[in-house]
Amino acid sequence: MKAHKVVLAYSGGLDTSVILKWLVNKGYEVICFVGNVGQKDDFEAVREKAMKTGAKKVYIEDLREEFVTDYIFSALRGNAVYEGRYLLGTSLARPLLAKKQIEVAGKENAKMVAHGATGKGNDQVRFELSYYALNPQIKVFSPWKDSEFLSQFKGRSDMLDYAEKYQIPVTASKKKPYSEDENLMHISHEAGILEDPSMRPDESVFSITQSPQKAPDEGTVVEIEFKNGNPISVTNKNDNIMKNDPLGLFLYLNELGGKHGIGRVDMVENRYIGIKSRGIYENPGAEILWKAHRDLEGIAMDKEVMHLRDMLIPKFSELIYNGYWFSPEMDFIMAAFNKSQEAIDGWVSLLLYKGNVQIIGRESPTSLYDQDLSSMDKEGGFDAIDSKGFININAIRLKAHNLVLGKKKPYSWRI
């Protein structure tokens, strides 16, 4: 009987290594897919490990450039921030990985894909919704929702024992107190000892940002140039180093932001499935870009367009977080955001210093800012007398409301 073929999203870590071996032992022909989205891995070692563990074939694809241009920059143009703080590093990588995994399944004529995301988390939803959106006929095997798998592996210790039994080399140990997910946009730290929301993480938890207390005493001034809402260059004004390719400039901002302790977030968020989760994130380059981009919009974006767009940001961020990157509602919102960015051109100057990103200047060829009109010292073509009628007209409904209330105390909620 011919073995069923399955394409596994593989990282080389404990979970996916055990899943790979378990599937092989069940008689599956397993093809591993590894997407390089900026994690610091030795990919040839990952390939070798997968083959030794039983994989029939291993695909390794460098997705970093596409991740920056099509996912990170798309989120940036919409100022995506989930629950006011999370810049969605993990959420943005998942649809790209799922897309490439489905492409590998197509090349291999595989009818099934698998992943190692847990049954309590968000990633299971992000992967599987993306799979089904891109290939409605695909079959999905999710071990952490499979009763047979769950009966054998009740926790991390069982997996470590299984790895030892089948001589699968793993870097994880029973002593490691939390889990991590890394890509070029961020690294996340969660679970284990970090599940206690009152516990301050030890400095050893952080791996890509320096403690602000230990950051340099001299700040770095950078200038970021944008075209149609996309960053096109970064210049370090301290030493004139310039980066003008998407991947290069993003990596450089990560380097500078990490050096200055920028981009740390410690929060309790709401997972899609309804469970609250404590996460610690480091996203230095993204924080710098988000703040610069938002500031440039202040000078180059129409007021009403901005306010309408801002109403969509929470929904946009929620769609990314919940795994709806490939959906009709995302197409609709993305089209609106892309339209809003057509004239977001110019540069923003920022000071990076001890955990802070301070905007210190901006300029735009598409600026809507009129210095003479805004000035308190010049008339600038504005007739202040016109404001009298403007206020009177806008006060009409407030006066009427007061009259309707009669003898009732207006605005009693203030008392």
N, C-alpha and C positions, 0 to 999 in steps of 0.2 A: 504494500500500500504506500502510495506516494505521500511524503510528509507535507503537512500544511505549511505554507510559507508565511512568515510574519516579519514585519519591519518594526524593530524596537528602537525607540528613542533612547540612546545609550550615552551615559556620561563617563562610565568607568568607576563610578562611586559604588558604595556598598549596595544600595537598593537595586540599581540596574544590573549590576554584576550578578547578584543573586537571582534576579528575575531572568536574566539571560540563561543561566545554568538550569534553572527550574524549567524553563520552556524547552530547552534542549533535552532535558531528562524526560519530558512529557512527549517527546517525539516530534517537536516542531523544527522546521528548518528556519533558523533565525538569521536575519540580515540586520546588522546594526547600523543605525544612522547617528552620526555625531555632527552637530552643528557648532562651528566656532563662532560664537557671538562675543568673544573677547575674554572668556575665562582663561585663567593662567594654567593651562594644562599642557603636558607633553603629549601631543596628539598621536605621535607615532607609538608612544608607550601605551596609549589608550587603545590604539588599533591592535597592537600585539597582545594586550591583555584580553581583548574581546575574542580574538582568534583562538587563544589558548583556552578560553572559557567555553568555547564551542560554537562561536559564530561561523556561519558559512561564508559571509562576506561582510566587509565594513566600508561604509561610505563616510568620508570626512569632508565637509565642505566649509570653506571660509566665507562666512556670511556677514563679516563685520561691516564692510562698506554698505551693503544693502540695509543692514540694521540701522546704520546712522541715517542714510538718506531717505529711506522709505518708511521708517517706523519712528525713530527718535525725532527727526526733524518734522515729521507729520504731527506728532504729539506736541512738539514745541510750537508749531504754527497755531495750535488751538489752546496753548497754555494749559495743557492737561495736568491737573493736580487732584488726586483722589482724597476726599475728606480734608481738603485744605493743606495737606502736608506731604503726601506720598507722591513722588514723581513717576511711579509706575514702571520702574526698571525691569522687574521680572515680568510684569503683565505685557510689556511691549515685545519682549523676546519670544514669548510663547507662540503667537500666531505665525511668526516667521519660521520658527522651528517646525511647527505643524505643517506649514505649507511645503517646506522642503521634504519633510518626511513623506507626505502624500505623493510628491513627485517621484521619490525613490520607489515607493510602492508601485507607481505606474510603470516605471522602468523595469521593475522586477516581476511585474504581473502578479503582485501579492494582493490578496483580497483582505488581509488583516494587518492592522497596526497595533502597537502596544506602547505603553508609557509607564513610568514608575511613580506618578503622582499619587498622593494619598487620598483616601476617601473623605477626609475632613477638610481638605484645603481647596484653594482656588484653582490650582494648576490643572487638576483633572477636568474642570469645566472648560478652561481656556483651550486645552488641547483637543478635547472631544468635540466641542462646538465648532472649532476650526476644521477638524477632520470632516465632520458631516457637511459643513457648508461647502467645502472644496470637493468632496466626493461622497454624495449621498448614499452610495452603495457600499462604502467601506465598512468592514467589521472592526470593532474596537475591543481589544482585550485589556482590561484594567485590573491588574492583579490585586490591588488593594480594595477592590470591590468584588472579588471572586471568593466564594465560600471555601473552596478547597485550599486556595492559597492562604486565606486568613486562618484556617484551622491549623496550618503548619507554622505560620509566622505571626505570633501575637505581639511581637515587639522587636526592638533592635538586637537584643541578646540572641534571639532565635536566628536572626539573619547572620550574626557574627559566627554563631556555632555552625551554621550551614556552610558559610564561606570557609571555615576551618576544615570541615569535613571534606570538601571538594577541592581544597588547596587553592582557593581563590585569594590572591593577594589583595588586601584592602588597607587603606590608610586609616580608616575609622577604627576606633577602639571603644571599649565600654566606659572609658574614662572621659571621652569627649562630651562636653556638657551641652552642646547646642549644634544646630545645623546651619549651613550657609548655601547661598545660591549667588553665583557671580557671573556678570557679563561686563561689557565695556561701559555700560551706563551706570552700573552700581554693583554693590554687593549687599546682600541681606543677611541678617543674623536672627535666628528665631528658634523657638522650641527649647526643650531641655530646661536648664536653669533660668533661661531668659523668659520663661512663661510666667514667672513671678513679676507682675508689672511694677512692684515697688522696689525691685532690686536694681541698683545702679550697676550697669555693666562695667566690668574691669576694663582698663585701657587695653589689655591684650586682645579684647574682642575685635577692636578696630584694626583693619589691615590695609586700607588704602588712603586713610586720612590721618594726618598727624594731630595730636592733641593741640587745640588752640593755645594752651598754656606753653607748649613747646615750639610753637610756630615762630618763624623769624620775626624779629623786632622791626624789620623794615618791610613795608608793604610792597606789593607789585601792582603797577598800573598797566592794565591791558585795554586795548581798543578792539572791539568786535564790529565787523562790518556785515550788514545784512542786505539781501536783495530778495524782494518778494517774500519777506518773512523768514528766509533761510540764511543762516550764517555762512558767509563766503570767505572770511579771513579773520585771523586773530593775530594781533601784534602786541608783543611785550614791549612796552615803552621804556622799561628799565634797561633792556639790552638789545632792543630792536629785532629780536627773533620773530619771524613771521611764519604762520602756517595758513595755507589757503586751499587745502584739499579737505573734504568733509571728514574723513576718518582721522587724518593727521591733526586737524584743529581740535577735534573732540578729545583725542588722546592727550593733546597738549594741555587743554583746559583741565582734564583730570589730573594731570601732573601738577599744574600750578595750584589748583584747588586743594588737592591732597596735601601739598606742602604747607598750605596756610590753614589747614584744619576746617575747610569749608565743606558743607554738604551732609552733616550728620543729622539724622532724624531718629527719634525714639518715640514711638507712638503705639496706641492701641487702636486697631482699625476694625471695621466690620467686613468680615468675609461674605462672599455672595451667598453661601449656604446658611448664613445667619449666626455663625459663631464669631465671637470677638477674638482677636489675635493680637499679641504684642510683637511688634517687629522693630528691629534696629537696622537702619539703612545708612549707607554711605554713597552719596552721589555728587561728588565735587564739581565735575564739568557740567552736569545737567543743571545744578543750581545756578551756576554762573550764567549759563545761556538763557535759562528761563527768566531770570531777573533782567538781563540786558534786553531780551526781546520784548518783554512787557513794557519796559521803559520807552523803547523806540516807538511802540504803538501809541504812547501818550502824545507824541508830537506829530505822528504821521497818519493816524486813523481817525476817521470821522466819529463824532460823539455818538450818534444814534446807532451806527454800525457796531461800535465798541460795546454799547450797552446791550444790544441784541445778542451779540456774540457771547458776551459774558454770561447771559442767561443760559446759554447752551453748554458752557464749560463743565458744570457739574455732571450733566448727562453724558457728555463726551467722555469724561474721565471714568464715569461709572461703566460705560460700554467697554472701554479698554480693560478696566479692572475685572469685569465680569466675563470677558472672553468673547465679546461680540465684534471683533475687528472685521470679520467677514460677514457683514449683515447689511440689509437695505437701509436701516436707520443710520448706520455708520457712513454709508455712501452719501446719504443726504447731508449729514452734518459736515463731513469732510469737504463736500462741494461748497458748502456755505463758507467754511473756514478758509478754504483756498481762495475764494473770491475776495474775502476780507483782507487777504495778504498781498494783493496785487500791487500795492504802492507802499508797502512797508520796507522802505529802502533807507539806508543811512548807516551811521556808526554810533556806538555807545561806548563811553569811556568809564572804566570801573577800577576801583581800588580794592585789591584783595588783601585782607589783613586780619589775622588771628580769628578765623571762623566767620568773618563778615565779608559780604559783598556790598560795597558802597558805590552807588552810581554817582559819578562826578561830572558828567557832561554827555550831551547828545547833539547830533546834527543830521538833517535829512534833506535831500533834494526834493522830496515830496512833502515837506513840512506844511502843516496847516496852522502853524503857530505864527501869529503876527505880533511882533514885539511892540510896534507902535500902538496897535489896537489893545494889547493887554496892559500897556503901561498905565500906572497911576499918575504919571507926570505929564503925559501927552494925551490930547484928545484923540488923535489917530483916526479921525473920520467917524468917531462914535459920538452921537448926540445923547448926552446923559439925560436930557429931558424926556427922551423916548422911554426911559425906564419907568417913569411915573405911570404912563398908560399901561405898560406891560404888567406892572404890579397890580394896578386897579382891576384889570381884566382877570388876572389869576386869583384875585381876592373875592370875586363875585360869589363863587360857590361856597367859600368859607363863611361869608356873611349870611348867605341863605341858610346854611346848616345851623348856624347859631340861632337864627330866628325860629327855625322849626323846633328846636329844642325847648323853646319857651322858657318856663321857669326852672326847668331841670338844670342841674349843674353840668355845664359842658365839660367833657374830658375828665370825668370823675375818677378815671383810672389813675390820674396823677396824684390823688389824695390818699 
